[in-house]
Amino acid sequence: MSKSAKKGEETVVCVNCGTRLNTLYIQYSPGNIRLMKCDNCKAVADPYIECEFMIILIDLILHKPKAYRHLLYNMLSFKSEDIKHFTSHLQPQTSGTIWKSALLFLLLDAIRVFLLKRFNDDYGNSFLSMPKCREVFLDVLLGNIVFIVVLLLGTRFFVNCSLPITSYLEILLAVFVSSFFKVYLVAMMVWEFPSAVLYIIEMFVLSSNAVAFRVSTQQEAIRCISICLSAHAAKFLVDYWLLSLLPSSSR
């Protein structure tokens, strides 16, 4: 007898066309499953179920929308209890996916800000002093507030002005998770790299954000790229504005 599929109680999607489905596979016994086909495109709904994570990671690096649909909808599941608790404020202490991804996103962005300041202001190899920590914290806080505001305003006015709050949280989660290229910044804390590598990583983050944004909003590529580019540009303007103010005020 068949069992209910994984995440069968939630909405999953076909990674090929994005059609909403109730199930991705049927499990007859442990290790014996049958992948379901999409009624819309007639292809296997999610072949990544049988793939190793390294294959999924490679496809994410290659910016394949199929891999992003698998990660964002069929692995993380946007319609999770974390988002419901967040919007209802019933359990604000819930440490769910959106909280963890946001904290990791901010931590990696703090590393980016430190590296940017080290390249431009001779910070050295440590930022443990209180003034330096305060500068990095202020830059990360203001930069990401501007980034999120521009991203959500772009979504509201250029995608759909009637989206519920859960949809905005879904978009934020997609952007946070798709910024995984920032992990490479950790290596720049250990080994010496030219400053150009920092901007190359940021370009990969921007392009990955645009793909995830397109997957979560189902809009055309040029509109998604424009919104993400505007958000990143506003964030960099804040970075360089603070970079020009804080060193002179702290000296």
VOROTOR-727295 format. One record per residue (C-alpha): residue in three letters; x negated, y negated, z. Coordinates in pm, whole numbers, plus 32768, in hexadecimal, padded with zeros to 4 digits. Layout:
NODE   r   px   py   pz
NODE Ala    X    Y    Z
...
# end
This chain:
NODE   r   px   py   pz
NODE Met 8000 8000 8000
NODE Ser 7F80 7EA7 7FAE
NODE Lys 7F32 7DA5 80B6
NODE Ser 7F64 7C32 80A6
NODE Ala 7E43 7B7F 8004
NODE Lys 7D4C 7AA7 80B4
NODE Lys 7DE0 7950 80F2
NODE Gly 7F21 79DC 806A
NODE Glu 7FE5 7905 815C
NODE Glu 7F49 77C6 80D2
NODE Thr 7F37 772A 7F7D
NODE Val 7E09 778A 7EAD
NODE Val 7DB8 772D 7D46
NODE Cys 7D41 77C8 7C03
NODE Val 7BD9 7754 7BD5
NODE Asn 7C06 774A 7A5B
NODE Cys 7D34 7665 7A34
NODE Gly 7D85 75F0 7B96
NODE Thr 7EDE 768F 7BA0
NODE Arg 7F64 76C8 7D01
NODE Leu 7F80 7836 7D63
NODE Asn 7FF8 78F9 7E8F
NODE Thr 7EE4 79FD 7E8C
NODE Leu 7D94 7A41 7DEC
NODE Tyr 7D7B 7BBA 7E16
NODE Ile 7E2C 7CEB 7E9D
NODE Gln 7D72 7DCD 7F90
NODE Tyr 7DD6 7F3A 7F84
NODE Ser 7CCD 7FB4 807A
NODE Pro 7B83 7F32 810A
NODE Gly 7AA1 7EE8 7FE3
NODE Asn 7BB4 7F36 7EE8
NODE Ile 7C4E 7DF8 7E5D
NODE Arg 7CEB 7D89 7D19
NODE Leu 7CB6 7C23 7CA9
NODE Met 7DF3 7B74 7C3C
NODE Lys 7E19 7AC5 7AEE
NODE Cys 7EA4 7969 7AC2
NODE Asp 7FFA 795D 7A1E
NODE Asn 7F9C 7816 7973
NODE Cys 7E4A 785E 78D0
NODE Lys 7E5C 79DC 78E1
NODE Ala 7CF6 79EE 796A
NODE Val 7C7E 7A78 7AB7
NODE Ala 7CE5 7970 7BB3
NODE Asp 7BA0 796B 7C7C
NODE Pro 7A81 7A4C 7C0C
NODE Tyr 799E 79A7 7D11
NODE Ile 7A3E 7A85 7E1A
NODE Glu 7958 7B9F 7DAB
NODE Cys 7824 7AC1 7D81
NODE Glu 7704 7A89 7E70
NODE Phe 76ED 7932 7F0D
NODE Met 75A9 78E9 7E50
NODE Ile 7663 7905 7D05
NODE Ile 776D 7816 7D86
NODE Leu 765E 7725 7DFA
NODE Ile 75B5 772B 7CA5
NODE Asp 7700 76DA 7BFA
NODE Leu 7739 75BF 7CF4
NODE Ile 75E3 7531 7C9E
NODE Leu 7640 7550 7B2D
NODE His 777C 7485 7B7A
NODE Lys 7871 758C 7AFF
NODE Pro 79D8 7528 7B5D
NODE Lys 7A30 7698 7B8D
NODE Ala 7935 76B6 7CA8
NODE Tyr 79B8 7578 7D4C
NODE Arg 7B1F 75F4 7D3B
NODE His 7AB3 773A 7DDD
NODE Leu 79F6 7684 7EF2
NODE Leu 7AF0 756F 7F3B
NODE Tyr 7C39 7629 7F15
NODE Asn 7BFB 779F 7F37
NODE Met 7AE4 779B 803B
NODE Leu 7B1C 7664 8110
NODE Ser 7C94 7650 80D3
NODE Phe 7CFD 74E3 80D6
NODE Lys 7E4E 7539 816E
NODE Ser 7DB6 75B0 82B3
NODE Glu 7E1F 7575 8419
NODE Asp 7CFC 7484 843F
NODE Ile 7D9D 7384 835A
NODE Lys 7EF4 73BB 83F5
NODE His 7E68 7380 8551
NODE Phe 7DAE 724E 84D5
NODE Thr 7EE2 71AD 843D
NODE Ser 7FD0 7209 8558
NODE His 7ED8 71A5 866A
NODE Leu 7F4D 72D1 8731
NODE Gln 7DEC 7353 875F
NODE Pro 7CF5 7238 8715
NODE Gln 7BDC 7301 87B6
NODE Thr 7BF3 7411 86AF
NODE Ser 7A9B 745D 8625
NODE Gly 7B03 74C9 84C8
NODE Thr 7A6B 74C8 8372
NODE Ile 7AAC 735A 832E
NODE Trp 7A03 72F1 8474
NODE Lys 78D3 73CD 8440
NODE Ser 78A6 735F 82D7
NODE Ala 78CA 71F0 8338
NODE Leu 77C6 720E 844F
NODE Leu 76D2 72C4 836B
NODE Phe 770F 71C0 825D
NODE Leu 76BE 70A3 834F
NODE Leu 758C 7156 83D9
NODE Leu 74FA 718C 827F
NODE Asp 754E 7027 8222
NODE Ala 748C 6FB1 8355
NODE Ile 735F 706C 82CA
NODE Arg 7394 6FBE 817C
NODE Val 73A0 6E68 8222
NODE Phe 7267 6EB2 82EC
NODE Leu 71AC 6F21 81B3
NODE Leu 721F 6DEC 80F8
NODE Lys 71A3 6D0D 8212
NODE Arg 705D 6DD0 822E
NODE Phe 7017 6D98 80BE
NODE Asn 7066 6C24 80D6
NODE Asp 7004 6BC2 8238
NODE Asp 6EE7 6CA4 82AA
NODE Tyr 6FB7 6D59 83AF
NODE Gly 6EB4 6E69 83CB
NODE Asn 6F10 6FD0 841A
NODE Ser 6FF0 6F94 8546
NODE Phe 712B 6ECF 858E
NODE Leu 7150 6F2A 86FD
NODE Ser 7129 6DC7 877D
NODE Met 726B 6D1D 87E4
NODE Pro 725A 6BF8 86EB
NODE Lys 7222 6CE5 85C8
NODE Cys 733B 6DCE 8636
NODE Arg 7422 6CA2 8659
NODE Glu 73CE 6C29 84FB
NODE Val 7407 6D81 8461
NODE Phe 754E 6DAF 8520
NODE Leu 75CF 6C59 84B3
NODE Asp 7573 6C99 8348
NODE Val 7615 6DF3 8343
NODE Leu 7751 6D72 83EF
NODE Leu 7789 6C3F 8315
NODE Gly 7719 6CE7 81D3
NODE Asn 7804 6E0E 81F8
NODE Ile 7929 6D37 8268
NODE Val 7902 6C6F 8127
NODE Phe 78D2 6DB1 8060
NODE Ile 7A10 6E52 80E8
NODE Val 7ADF 6D13 80C6
NODE Val 7A7B 6CE1 7F59
NODE Leu 7AB4 6E53 7F0D
NODE Leu 7C10 6E56 7FA7
NODE Leu 7C73 6D09 7F0C
NODE Gly 7C03 6D88 7DB9
NODE Thr 7CD2 6EC2 7DF2
NODE Arg 7E02 6DF9 7E59
NODE Phe 7E02 6CFF 7D3A
NODE Phe 7D6D 6DCA 7C1D
NODE Val 7DE4 6F2D 7C66
NODE Asn 7F2F 6F2E 7D25
NODE Cys 7FAC 6E26 7E16
NODE Ser 80B0 6F12 7EB0
NODE Leu 7FC8 7025 7F2C
NODE Pro 8008 70A2 8091
NODE Ile 7EF8 707F 8196
NODE Thr 7EA2 71F1 817B
NODE Ser 7E3E 71BC 800E
NODE Tyr 7D4B 70A9 8073
NODE Leu 7CB6 7193 8176
NODE Glu 7C93 729E 806D
NODE Ile 7BD4 71AA 7F90
NODE Leu 7AF1 7146 80B0
NODE Leu 7AAB 72B1 8100
NODE Ala 7A5A 72F3 7F92
NODE Val 7964 71D0 7F8D
NODE Phe 78C1 7237 80D6
NODE Val 7893 73A1 806D
NODE Ser 781C 7349 7F0D
NODE Ser 7704 7274 7FA0
NODE Phe 763F 73B1 7FF0
NODE Phe 751C 7332 7F1B
NODE Lys 74C4 7252 8042
NODE Val 7436 7388 80ED
NODE Tyr 7300 735C 8015
NODE Leu 72BB 721A 80D4
NODE Val 724A 72F2 81FA
NODE Ala 711F 7363 812D
NODE Met 70BE 71F7 80F7
NODE Met 70A3 71D0 8270
NODE Val 6F93 72DC 8274
NODE Trp 6ED7 72B7 812D
NODE Glu 6E71 7182 8071
NODE Phe 6F43 7136 7F3E
NODE Pro 6F4E 7000 7E62
NODE Ser 706D 6F15 7EA7
NODE Ala 7103 6F68 7D52
NODE Val 716A 70BF 7DD7
NODE Leu 7256 7013 7ECC
NODE Tyr 7311 6F6D 7DAF
NODE Ile 7313 70AD 7CE0
NODE Ile 73BE 7161 7E02
NODE Glu 74B9 7045 7E1F
NODE Met 750A 7064 7CAB
NODE Phe 754E 71D8 7CDC
NODE Val 762C 7186 7E07
NODE Leu 76EC 7088 7D36
NODE Ser 7724 717B 7C16
NODE Ser 7789 7291 7D07
NODE Asn 787C 71A5 7DB8
NODE Ala 7916 714B 7C67
NODE Val 7950 72BA 7C10
NODE Ala 79EA 7304 7D65
NODE Phe 7ABF 71C9 7D4C
NODE Arg 7B3A 7235 7BF6
NODE Val 7B8F 7391 7C77
NODE Ser 7C51 7309 7DA3
NODE Thr 7D0D 71FA 7CE1
NODE Gln 7D2B 729E 7B87
NODE Gln 7CDB 7156 7ADA
NODE Glu 7C0A 7116 79A3
NODE Ala 7A91 7116 79CE
NODE Ile 7A51 6FA7 797B
NODE Arg 7B43 6F2F 7A86
NODE Cys 7AAC 7012 7B8F
NODE Ile 794A 6FAB 7B35
NODE Ser 79AC 6E3B 7B44
NODE Ile 7A47 6E58 7C9F
NODE Cys 7924 6F1F 7D2F
NODE Leu 7825 6E3A 7C8C
NODE Ser 78D2 6D08 7D1D
NODE Ala 78D0 6DA1 7E7B
NODE His 7760 6DFD 7E65
NODE Ala 7706 6CA8 7DD4
NODE Ala 77B8 6BF6 7EF3
NODE Lys 76FE 6CD2 7FEA
NODE Phe 75AD 6C83 7F51
NODE Leu 75FA 6B0F 7F55
NODE Val 7634 6B2C 80CC
NODE Asp 74EE 6BEE 80EE
NODE Tyr 741F 6AE6 8041
NODE Trp 74D3 69C8 80EE
NODE Leu 7483 6A5C 8243
NODE Leu 7325 6AB4 81CD
NODE Ser 72E5 6946 8184
NODE Leu 737A 68CD 82D0
NODE Leu 7312 69C6 83DA
NODE Pro 7199 69C7 83AB
NODE Ser 7183 684E 83CB
NODE Ser 7263 684A 84FD
NODE Ser 71A8 6963 85AE
NODE Arg 704F 68D8 857C
# end
